[in-house]
Structures are given as structure tokens and as C-alpha cells.
Amino acid sequence: MHDPTPDTSLGSFAAVLAGELPGAWTSTYHPDRGANNDHSALTDAVWDMNEVADALAKHTVDHCAVLQRHDGTRLFVADRPGHGEGYLIAPMAPSDAPAEAFRGVREPDGIAVDADPFSAAEDITFGLLPRYDVAVHQVRSNAARLAAPQPAEPEHVVMTWAGEAIVVDKPVRADVTKALTENGFVFAPDRNVFVLSGDDTAHQAASVRAAGERLSELGIDTVLRHPPTRPALDTTSVAPPSPSVVSTHRGR
């Protein structure tokens, strides 16, 4: 049976509360040690923007306790300011997640409880901890997304019209060079580009299509671009238009 007159001192309250919560919890009491206490490090981790945060902003924490579950979940316990008995209990933010992972996540916030660890355990189990679990899941998901390697921008080959011909700057990769030369592009060393003649437009179109398909197999996109137009000599220069054609052969 529950002791009808539980010890209401903060350290004893926290120790009894730890035994009433589901799972394996430990309780650590942090007494007042004057200037040598670590209370600020603990209060900074309190994950609350409501009653507990307001109390911590207005009142000095002389002593407190921290409950910790086997999975690292922590709860902060402090005296409730004002008259009467009772305590403030708030979740503590996980310390191993980057600050950016908390962006957009609502604080689970703490609660005020009477000086009865048994009824407090029910309030925590059915109210505070479910909110905490939801918030932690969101933070963990954000952290995993932030840690995931960002996909690199796909490589691409730009084919530019030059009169009736199509030119491509000399690639660095040998397999890209091979894809071009196997499909009709000829290297022009004086310009350091590969040129696809426009003498036979049907053949030229087939060559562009075949080269694009081969480049797509190599994971490279193909961009077909017209050169920027030049302004007339008697007009005011304006910014050139955006590339008029973007063609990708991926997925063919």
C-alpha cells in the first residue's frame, strides 16, 4: 500500500517518484552549494515555454532533482514557487541533437503537481511523457534528415548551337568524350571543343538523341542551348534571355 503521508521534501519526493514511473528510472538530487552548484546547466536544458520556464525566469533555483530513464529521458524537478506545497516537473531536451533539429518542434512543456509522488506519477505517465515522446521523435527525425548526405547536383553536358553546328566544350571525363565521338562529334583542337556538323539535320538530330541517351546512362544530363542574342548596334543593351531550351534525356 502507498504510504498515506509521503515525505514531501524535494529529494525524497523525487526518489519515490522515480520508483513509481514506468520503466527504470534513477533520481539524482542537486542540493544548494552556493556558487558551486550546477543548477544553471540543468535549468538551461529544461524543455518548456510555459509555467516552468516562467518560474525559472523569475525565481532562483536553490536545489532540484533530475530523474533519468534508462533510455536517457530526463525530467527536471524543482520546488513550486509561492505558497503551499508542490513541485514543478519538466522534460529536459536531449543533449545529443543539434539546435537546428529543434526548429519547428513544439516544446512538450512541464506540469505543476501536488506534493504526492503517486498522483504526480500518473500525471507524468499519461500527460507529460506522451507529449515528450512526440517531441523527441520529431527532433530525432529532423536530426537524421540534417545528418543525411545531401544529393550532389547532377552532372550535365551543355550542347550549344553555333550557326548550323552544335558544339560542346571538351569534357574532363574520358567516358563522356567517348559518348560524343561515337555519335558524330569531332574534336576541333583550335577551339578546344567538340563539333557536330549541321550538314545533315536529320543525322544531326539522331546524333544528339543518341549521345544524350548514352550520357544519361552515365548519369549525366544533356542541356541543349542557343547562344545569347546580341543587341543591335543602335539599341541599348539589355540582359540576355534565360536559356531557351533545356532538354534532358534521363529516363528514356
N, C-alpha and C positions, 0 to 999 in steps of 0.2 A: 504494500500500500504506500501511497505517497505520504510523505511527512506533511501534516497539515500546517506546520509552522516552519517552512523552509528558511534557511539562513539567507537574508536579503543583502548581505554585503556583496559588493561587486565581484570579488574574486570567487567567493563561494557560489554566488548565483551563476556565474559563467561556467564553473566546473560542473555543477548539477545540470545546467542546460546542455552542455556538451554530451552528457550521457543520455539525454532524452531525445536528441535529434537522430533521425535515421542515418545509418552509415556509421563509419568510425571517425569520431571527432576527438581532437585534443583541445585543451584550454590553456592559454598562457596569460598570466596576469602581469601587467606592467604597472608597478607602483610609482608613486611620485618620488623622483630622485632629484628634485630641484632642476638645476641647469643641465644635469647629465642624463636626462631621460630621452627616449627615442620616440616620444609621442607624435612629434611633427611628421616623422617619416610614416607613421601609421595613419594619421589623420589625412595626410595627402593622398593616400590610396583609397579613402572612403569613396564609394561609387554612389553618390547621392546628390540630387539637386533640389531636395525638398527639406523636410523638417530637420533631418540630421545635419545637413550642410549648413542650414541656418543657425543651428545651435552651436556648431563648431566655429562658425564665424563670429559669434557673439560671446562665447564663453571659453575660458581656458580649460583644457583637459588636464586634470590633476593626476588621474590614474585611469586605466582602461584595461580591457582584456581582448584577446584575439582568439577566436575559435577557428580551427583549421580541420577540414575534412581530408581524408586520405588522398583525394584527387587534387588537392591544392586549393579548393574553395575556402575562402576566408570570410569570417564575419567579425565586425568591429563592435565592441560592447562598451558603452560609456554611461555615466550617470545621466539621468534626465534632468535638465535644468529646471529650477523653480521649486515650488513647494510640493510635498508629497513624495512618495517612493515610486520608483520605476526606472526603467533604463531605455536607452536608445540602442537599437541594433541595426547595423547597416552592412551591406555586402562590400567587399573590398575588390577593387578592379584587379584582374590578372596582371602580373608584373612582367610577363614574358611576351606581351603583344605590343607592337609599335603603336605610337599615338595615332597615326593615320587610320588604324583599324577601328578606332572608336568613333570615327566620323559618321554621323547619321544614326548612331545606335542610342536608343533612349536609355537613360540610367535606370537601373532596377529599383533604386531608392530604398531607404530603410523604413523602420517602423518604431513606434514607441510602445513599450509593453509594461505591464504591471510587474511588481517585484515577485512574481511567481514563475519559476523556470518551467513549470509543467504546462501552464497555459501559454507561455511565451513560445515553447517548442511547437505547439500546434499552429500558432500564428506564423512562425517561420516556415514550418513544413508546408503549409497549404497556401501561404501568401507570398512570402519573401523569396523563398528558394525557386519556385516556378518562374518568377519574373527574372531572377538572376540567371537561371539556366537558358532562357530565351535570349537574354542579352549577351551572354558568353558565347552562345552558338553563333550569333551574328558577328561578334568580334573575331572569333576563330575563322569564320568563313572569309571575312574581309582580309585577315592576316594571310590566309592561304592564297587568296587572289593576288595580294600585293607581292607575295614572295614568288609567285609563279613566273617563270621566264616569259618576257613579252615576245610575241612572234616578230621575227625580223621582217622588215619590208621586203616584198618580193623583188628579185632582180628583174630588170627589163632591158630590152634592146629597142632602141629608137631607130626607126626607118624614116628617113626624111626625103621628100620629093625634091629633086634638083633638076628642074626642067622636066624632061620625059623620063629621066632615070631616077632610081631610088638609091640613096647612099646610107651607109651605116659606118659609124666610127669604128676603128679597129678594136675588136674586143680583147680583153685580157685573157679570157679563158679559151683554151685550145678547142674544147668541145663546141663552144659557140662559133668559133671560126670555121670549124668543120661543117656545122649545120648550115652556115651561109654558103660556103664554097660548093657544097654538094647540091645546092639548089640554085646555082646560077650566078651567085655574087662573085665578082672578080676584084682582086685587090689592086688598088691604084696607089703605088708607093709614093708618088709625088704629093698626094693629098692625105696619105695615111688613112684611107677609108676603103670600104668595100662598096662596089658599084654594081647595081643590077640594071642592065640596059633596058630601055623602053622601046626598042625597035619592033618588038612583037608584044603588044599589050596583053594578049591572051596568055602567052607564055610567061610574061612578067607577073600577071595576077596569080597564075598557078604556082610560080616560084615563091612568091610572097606567102601564099597559103601553106605550101609545103614546109617552108622554112619556119613559119610560125608554129606549125604543128610539132615540128621537131624541137623547137625551143621550149614549147610547152611541156614536152616530155622531160626536158631538163629542169623544169621548174622555173622557167623564165617567161615573163610576159612580153608581148610584142606591141609596140606603140607605133602607129603609122601617122606621121605628122607632116603637114605642109609648112614650108618656111614662112616666117613672119613677112607680111606685106610691107613694102616700102612706101612712105608717103610721097605724093607728088612734090616736085621741087618748089612749086609756088603755093604750097599749103603748109599749115602749121603741123608740126609733128604731133602725133598722138600715140598713146601707148598701144603696142601691138595687141591683137586679139588673142584670147586663150587658144591653145591648140585645138584645131577644128575637128580632128578625128582621133579617137583613142580606140584602138582595136586590140582585143585580147583573144588569143586562141585557146586559152585554158578551158578544159572541159570538152573539147571537140572529140 
